[in-house]
């Protein structure tokens, strides 16, 4: 039976004897060692934390299981979230598992097809808003303030508690924290959660290292970098198409306390990293997730000396989430043949 985040980390989460313990198999995701890109960026060791291997295909499940367990403990019987897609897929899945209705409020036309398909399949109430994620976020805040519906966005503190367990896993697997963590930034909950997790690991004396947190927004949706709300955020990486992040201040704290940075990468940088991860390392992620590697490449090219350093890139969501973008990749070789061995051999130069 899947152990999951609640059972495995119960001593480090805000659980009580009354908190229900359940799991869809979240957490315990692979840390894959780079074989090729490591040489390009010049660090000692480079790893990819594959959060797309969670049950709904993104890191959101780690926090969602805690948020939903705490909601049930408090007698909640209805969930709601705003989302660029992954939070809604995750909330809908845990809502279905626990038998409670989930309302997801998403920006119409800006949710990747795989994510919307998940919310449909899990049976959520899907509200397509004629506006941005930031409008959806404001709506869900107002809605849950007025009605007894549990808000499961990352401003729900239980979400960040669950998400911090990814940092624990990295420390456990490497035997210490890495020197650098590169991570995409959207609503800024995840960078906050990782920093919490690494701080806790340090205070528990599991590691004497505190990594520099290197967060990356998309250039067309980079309010933290620009220091101002972006009213019309635009990027191919729809997951991080956020103009007014809810955890803005906490992300700045993570940056400053860790001696890291929050910077931006262009959509071209993101697409290059997205294709490179798949074709050079066998890691197929969604575009937003590739912002971490795009950021690493940008800083390595700009002269960041990573000699002797251990680096982890957080790969936040699975490539199958966004099949439309994946289909834009030019195939190395895709031709049509008759069902005939001679034709196949000839094409392969074996005839
Ligand atoms: N990567 C992916 C795949 C995401 O879905 C998100 C956020 C992020 C990175 C950024 O994480 O928001 O904690 O800074 N997706 C949210 C959603 C906004 O609604 O699914 P963050």
Boltz pocket constraint, residues with backbone or C-beta under 6 A from the ligand:
constraints:
  - pocket:
      binder: B
      contacts: [[A, 58], [A, 60], [A, 82], [A, 83], [A, 84], [A, 85], [A, 86], [A, 87], [A, 88], [A, 154], [A, 184], [A, 185], [A, 186], [A, 187], [A, 188], [A, 189], [A, 190], [A, 191], [A, 239], [A, 240], [A, 242], [A, 286], [A, 288], [A, 289], [A, 316], [A, 317]]
      max_distance: 6.0
